[in-house]
Amino acid sequence: MTRPIVDLVETDASAAGALLEPFDEQTAFDVAAGRRALFALRTTPDEPAVGSAVLGDGALDLDIREEWRERGLGGEVAAQLLARAGDGPLTAWSHEDHPAARALAARFGFEAARTLLQLRLEPLPAGGERGEGARLDGSVQLGAFRPGADDAEWLALNARVFAWHPEQGGMTADDLAQRVAETWFDAGDFLVARDGRGAMVGYNWLKVEPGGTGEVYVIGVAPEAAGRGLGRALMNAGLDRLRARGCTAVELYVESDNTAAVRLYRGLGFTDAAVHVQYSRA
């Protein structure tokens, strides 16, 4: 049987439909903002797409539908995408560290650059089962994020906390506005810690979607407030909030080399759910 030739058909974000489902939230935001192009992978014009791809802004994402895998389509499509990308730095994620992705990366000169751990806590334990550091001390007050009023202060703190992180540390006012406009956003799920002077020193932004699973979307502590147990207290406050919202399980993502954070999460009972690898071409 002759292997079908795949065409890359650029698709407008407004008609993306299921094409974006395999990719992460940031990829969908990039496509909606026009920063990256979305492609349907088609063997014929009239048949359903056999996969989808996103390219632009120095990043490539590719997904082949499961029933079309192991036919050599990944290599064929990757070659077309790389030709469009041209020379220069380029990254690509392999979700769940798939062996086929490893083979493609080696074939096209990509090397593993980052490892992202997906951790899960299930079932969500009762409040009394979390050990020490369950509460914030009297020097810190916890409240809800106030959209509009807290934007600039949070963005400045987030940039300091994640100065080392290629995506999170570069969040802009537009990025924040995009997320606040999402249907899942609830200001009560965005916990903000302030010191005695009223300055923001930490936060735990939670995400709750249908199905009973919550997510620690992003958590951070100001560098000057680190080492005092604030991170653990914010985590436990977040678990309290998710429990009150009816969640029975919690997920989060963390860089594998962020040893302090990984140690904290494992100490709270989180275990490995999946491993994601980002490959990079110099």
C-alpha positions as CSV (number, residue, x, y, z in Angstrom):
1,M,0.0,0.0,0.0
2,T,1.4,3.4,-1.0
3,R,1.8,5.8,1.8
4,P,-0.5,8.8,1.4
5,I,0.9,12.2,0.9
6,V,-0.2,14.7,3.5
7,D,-1.0,18.3,2.7
8,L,-0.7,21.1,5.2
9,V,-3.8,23.2,5.0
10,E,-3.6,26.4,7.0
11,T,-6.8,26.9,9.0
12,D,-8.2,30.0,10.6
13,A,-8.4,30.0,14.4
14,S,-12.2,30.6,14.3
15,A,-12.6,27.3,12.5
16,A,-10.1,25.3,14.5
17,G,-12.6,23.0,16.2
18,A,-11.0,19.7,17.2
19,L,-7.7,20.6,15.5
20,L,-6.4,22.4,18.6
21,E,-7.6,19.8,21.2
22,P,-4.3,17.8,21.3
23,F,-2.3,20.9,22.2
24,D,-1.9,22.9,25.4
25,E,-3.7,26.1,26.4
26,Q,-0.8,28.4,25.5
27,T,-0.7,27.0,21.9
28,A,-4.4,27.7,21.5
29,F,-3.9,31.3,22.8
30,D,-1.0,31.8,20.4
31,V,-3.1,30.6,17.4
32,A,-6.0,32.9,18.5
33,A,-3.7,35.9,18.7
34,G,-2.2,35.2,15.3
35,R,1.3,34.5,16.7
36,R,1.4,31.0,15.3
37,A,-0.3,29.2,12.3
38,L,-2.6,26.2,12.6
39,F,-2.6,23.5,9.9
40,A,-5.0,20.6,9.2
41,L,-3.1,17.6,7.9
42,R,-5.1,16.1,5.0
43,T,-4.6,13.2,2.7
44,T,-7.5,14.3,0.5
45,P,-9.5,17.6,0.5
46,D,-12.8,16.0,1.4
47,E,-11.8,13.5,4.1
48,P,-11.4,14.4,7.8
49,A,-8.0,15.6,8.9
50,V,-5.5,12.9,9.9
51,G,-3.9,15.3,12.4
52,S,-2.9,18.9,13.0
53,A,0.1,21.0,13.5
54,V,1.0,24.5,14.8
55,L,4.1,26.4,13.7
56,G,5.5,29.9,14.4
57,D,7.2,32.0,17.0
58,G,10.1,29.5,17.2
59,A,7.9,26.5,18.2
60,L,6.5,23.5,16.4
61,D,3.6,21.2,17.6
62,L,2.5,18.2,15.7
63,D,-0.2,15.5,16.4
64,I,-1.1,12.6,14.2
65,R,-4.4,10.9,15.0
66,E,-3.9,7.6,16.6
67,E,-5.4,5.5,13.8
68,W,-3.0,7.1,11.3
69,R,0.2,6.5,13.3
70,E,3.0,4.1,12.4
71,R,2.6,4.9,8.7
72,G,5.5,7.3,8.4
73,L,3.3,10.3,8.3
74,G,5.0,12.0,11.2
75,G,8.3,12.1,9.4
76,E,6.7,13.3,6.2
77,V,4.8,16.1,7.9
78,A,7.8,17.1,10.1
79,A,9.9,17.5,7.0
80,Q,7.3,19.8,5.5
81,L,7.0,21.9,8.7
82,L,10.7,22.2,9.1
83,A,11.0,23.4,5.5
84,R,8.5,26.1,6.2
85,A,10.2,27.1,9.5
86,G,13.6,27.6,7.8
87,D,16.8,27.8,9.8
88,G,17.1,29.0,13.3
89,P,16.2,28.0,16.8
90,L,13.1,25.8,17.1
91,T,11.5,23.9,19.9
92,A,9.0,21.0,19.9
93,W,7.1,19.2,22.7
94,S,6.7,15.5,23.0
95,H,3.8,14.9,25.3
96,E,4.2,11.7,27.4
97,D,7.8,11.3,26.0
98,H,6.6,9.1,23.1
99,P,9.3,6.8,21.6
100,A,8.3,7.8,18.0
101,A,8.9,11.5,19.0
102,R,12.3,10.6,20.3
103,A,13.1,8.9,16.9
104,L,11.8,11.9,15.0
105,A,13.8,14.3,17.1
106,A,17.1,12.4,16.5
107,R,16.3,12.2,12.8
108,F,15.9,15.9,12.4
109,G,18.7,17.0,14.7
110,F,16.7,18.0,17.8
111,E,18.0,17.3,21.4
112,A,16.0,17.0,24.6
113,A,16.2,20.4,26.4
114,R,13.5,20.4,29.1
115,T,11.5,17.8,31.0
116,L,8.1,18.8,32.4
117,L,6.6,16.5,35.1
118,Q,2.8,16.2,35.3
119,L,2.0,15.3,39.0
120,R,-1.4,14.2,40.4
121,L,-2.9,14.0,43.9
122,E,-5.8,11.6,44.1
123,P,-7.8,11.3,46.2
124,L,-7.6,14.8,47.6
125,P,-6.9,14.3,51.3
126,A,-8.9,15.7,54.1
127,G,-7.6,18.9,55.6
128,G,-6.2,17.2,58.8
129,E,-4.1,14.8,56.8
130,R,-1.6,17.3,55.3
131,G,0.9,17.6,58.1
132,E,2.7,20.7,59.3
133,G,2.5,24.1,57.7
134,A,-1.1,23.8,56.8
135,R,-2.0,27.4,57.6
136,L,-0.6,30.9,56.9
137,D,0.8,32.6,59.9
138,G,-0.5,36.0,61.2
139,S,2.1,38.0,59.2
140,V,0.5,37.1,55.9
141,Q,-3.1,37.7,54.8
142,L,-4.8,35.7,52.1
143,G,-7.4,37.1,49.7
144,A,-8.8,36.7,46.2
145,F,-7.2,38.3,43.1
146,R,-9.0,41.5,42.0
147,P,-9.0,41.7,38.2
148,G,-7.9,45.1,37.0
149,A,-6.8,46.3,40.4
150,D,-4.1,43.6,41.0
151,D,-3.0,43.1,37.4
152,A,0.2,45.2,37.4
153,E,1.4,44.1,40.8
154,W,0.8,40.4,40.0
155,L,2.6,40.7,36.6
156,A,5.6,42.3,38.2
157,L,5.8,39.7,41.0
158,N,5.3,36.8,38.5
159,A,8.1,38.2,36.4
160,R,10.4,38.2,39.4
161,V,9.4,34.7,40.6
162,F,9.7,33.1,37.1
163,A,12.6,35.2,35.7
164,W,14.3,31.9,34.8
165,H,11.2,30.4,33.0
166,P,10.9,30.8,29.2
167,E,7.1,31.1,29.1
168,Q,5.7,31.9,32.6
169,G,8.2,34.7,33.3
170,G,7.2,36.5,30.1
171,M,3.5,36.8,30.8
172,T,2.1,40.1,29.6
173,A,-1.0,42.1,30.4
174,D,-2.6,40.7,27.3
175,D,-1.7,37.1,28.4
176,L,-3.4,37.7,31.8
177,A,-6.4,39.3,30.2
178,Q,-6.8,36.2,27.9
179,R,-6.9,33.9,30.9
180,V,-9.2,36.1,33.0
181,A,-11.7,36.0,30.0
182,E,-11.7,32.2,29.9
183,T,-14.9,30.5,31.1
184,W,-13.0,28.6,33.8
185,F,-11.6,31.7,35.5
186,D,-12.9,32.4,39.0
187,A,-11.3,35.2,41.0
188,G,-12.0,33.2,44.1
189,D,-9.7,30.5,42.8
190,F,-6.8,32.9,42.4
191,L,-5.4,33.2,45.9
192,V,-3.1,36.1,46.7
193,A,-0.9,36.5,49.9
194,R,0.0,39.9,51.2
195,D,2.4,40.9,53.9
196,G,1.7,43.3,56.8
197,R,2.4,46.3,54.5
198,G,-0.1,45.0,52.0
199,A,2.5,44.0,49.4
200,M,1.8,40.9,47.3
201,V,4.3,38.2,48.4
202,G,2.8,35.0,46.9
203,Y,-0.1,33.5,45.0
204,N,-1.7,30.2,44.1
205,W,-3.8,30.4,41.0
206,L,-6.1,27.4,40.7
207,K,-8.1,26.1,37.8
208,V,-11.3,24.1,38.1
209,E,-13.0,22.4,35.1
210,P,-15.8,19.9,34.9
211,G,-15.0,16.3,36.0
212,G,-13.8,16.8,39.6
213,T,-10.2,17.5,38.9
214,G,-8.6,20.8,39.9
215,E,-5.3,22.2,38.8
216,V,-2.6,24.2,40.5
217,Y,-2.3,26.5,37.5
218,V,0.6,28.5,38.7
219,I,2.0,29.1,42.2
220,G,4.8,31.5,43.2
221,V,6.5,33.1,46.2
222,A,8.4,36.4,46.2
223,P,12.2,35.7,46.4
224,E,12.4,37.8,49.6
225,A,9.7,35.7,51.2
226,A,11.1,32.3,50.2
227,G,12.3,29.8,52.8
228,R,9.6,30.6,55.4
229,G,7.1,27.9,54.5
230,L,4.9,30.2,52.5
231,G,4.9,27.9,49.5
232,R,3.6,25.0,51.5
233,A,1.0,27.1,53.2
234,L,-0.2,28.4,49.9
235,M,-0.4,24.9,48.5
236,N,-2.5,23.8,51.5
237,A,-4.8,26.8,51.2
238,G,-5.2,25.9,47.5
239,L,-6.1,22.3,48.4
240,D,-8.7,23.6,50.9
241,R,-10.2,25.8,48.1
242,L,-10.3,22.9,45.6
243,R,-11.9,20.6,48.2
244,A,-14.6,23.3,48.9
245,R,-15.2,23.5,45.1
246,G,-15.9,19.8,45.0
247,C,-12.6,18.6,43.4
248,T,-11.6,15.0,44.2
249,A,-8.2,15.1,42.5
250,V,-5.5,17.8,41.7
251,E,-2.9,18.0,38.9
252,L,0.0,20.3,38.4
253,Y,3.0,20.7,36.1
254,V,6.5,21.4,37.2
255,E,10.0,21.5,35.6
256,S,11.9,18.4,36.6
257,D,15.0,20.4,37.6
258,N,13.0,22.6,40.0
259,T,14.1,20.4,42.9
260,A,12.6,22.5,45.7
261,A,9.2,22.6,44.1
262,V,9.2,18.9,43.2
263,R,10.2,18.0,46.8
264,L,7.3,20.1,48.1
265,Y,4.8,18.5,45.9
266,R,5.9,15.0,46.5
267,G,5.9,15.8,50.3
268,L,2.2,16.7,49.9
269,G,1.5,13.3,48.3
270,F,1.6,14.1,44.6
271,T,2.8,11.3,42.3
272,D,3.9,11.1,38.7
273,A,1.1,11.1,36.1
274,A,3.1,11.8,32.9
275,V,6.4,13.1,31.6
276,H,6.6,15.7,28.8
277,V,9.9,16.5,26.9
278,Q,10.7,19.6,25.0
279,Y,13.2,19.1,22.2
280,S,15.3,22.0,20.8
281,R,17.2,22.6,17.5
282,A,20.1,25.0,17.9
